[in-house]
Amino acid sequence: MAKKKSRTRPSSDLLKLLATRPRAVALAALHVSESVLLELEASELLSAGQIRGLLKDASTTLRNAAGQVDNRSCFIASEIVESMRENFTRNKT
């Protein structure tokens, strides 16, 4: 039987950093997400077309959320994801 992974709580220093540096957190999340997508393609778990579809769905979901709650952050996030999709398409064709 596999061992359970222990989940430790983030240190208070990390929590402070996350709370005071939202731009850095967003940038880190963006880069990690992009790296994961590239690795999924490289390992042939997802095709380039599937990744473009995933990014399109994410962009559409964010754009719809922005319209429903009048949230500028969701709209900007949808533009960022759409830009990622366009760049991924350009680099893979």
Stockholm file with secondary structure:
# STOCKHOLM 1.0

chainA/1-93         MAKKKSRTRPSSDLLKLLATRPRAVALAALHVSESVLLELEASELLSAGQIRGLLKDASTTLRNAAGQVDNRSCFIASEIVESMRENFTRNKT
#=GR chainA/1-93 SS CCCCCCCCCCCHHHHHHHHHCHHHHHHHHHHHHHHHHHHHHHTTSSCHHHHHHHHHHHHHHHHHHHHHHTCHHHHHHHHHHHHHHHHHHHHHC
#=GC SS_cons        CCCCCCCCCCCHHHHHHHHHCHHHHHHHHHHHHHHHHHHHHHTTSSCHHHHHHHHHHHHHHHHHHHHHHTCHHHHHHHHHHHHHHHHHHHHHC
//
